[in-house]
């Protein structure tokens, strides 16, 4: 079993569980994005919902990325990280008045609007401040992402976005809203998409919608195709960086941008997932009649994806080179769903061994909870431990 590169001796000095971020992997990921989007009218926004660790955000900000936010708290985190407000987009199906006002007060680039009533509310709040809000219409393209139903967002039955059938009404309404400026259209079809074909289908739908807006005499400056590019959870060591080249190539070849248009992307998991791991310690080995359990000091309070999405994370015993044995890898939470993996092959494991749950840089720390009154764990980076 090939294992990740970890400063194990330093890990042994730290209280587990904790999150660990290899910032060199993150920087290499960002360098690759810059390489494959060079000389293209592309702008990449980082989706903060994946991870808002301050050191991670600092590296992303220094790479020049914008921010995709889905709450006022994320807008504030982007501002606190020093991201230019003119690179901040604010999406979300349920923006509160206070959150909208935060965006208006900081002159963010754009609100991605998901309903007609939201348009009216933003117009009213902007009017009270004597401002004009830039908006993009989040349109539901009815394109299936072929992914887990919890993270599919582009179908007509999802709560997100404005349906294509409502666009005539929405464009007529925009003519009456004097404190709204329509600058673009926005899409997001889902997350953890590894079959790139749905993105090609999205391009076809965007091209059709561009024609619709042009027939209405509406010029769009910006097209935002969201994110959703998946990562390789099975082999994080062999594939630490997603296939950005193929991903961006699809949009370059199949989406018909008009002159002077900018194409925006909102990548989260694809940027940060592979740089992060959850490091845990084995509390007990429990021998059942037909199973062997490795009971860790981390549970779904630190990494909820396996319990919530039945998601796979590669698990490594980073302190054992003994032959492999089969374990159910579980946490200490008082719930049967607190299971990371069943019948998983690990190097022979004993109490006190250190376990790495890989690809936890996205939706790990950010989704941590204090259920069972557990303390939130700390986070460390390679810059911290190698300096």
Secondary structure by P-SEA (a helix, b strand, c coil): ccccccaaaaaaaccccbbbbaaaaaaaaaaaaaaaaccccbbbbbcccccccaaaaaaaaaabbbbbbccaaaaaaaaaaccccccbbbbcccccaaaaaaaaaacccccccccaaaaaaaaaaaaaacbbbbbbbbcccccccccccccccccccccccccccaaaaaaaaaaacccccccbbbbbcccccccaaaaaaaaaaaaaaaaaaaaacccccbbbbcccccccccccccccccaaaaaaaaaaccccccccbbbbbbbccccccccbbbbbbbcbbbbcccccccccccccccccccccccbbbbbbccccccbbbbbbccccccccccccccccccccccccbbbbbccccccccccccccccccbbbbbccccccc
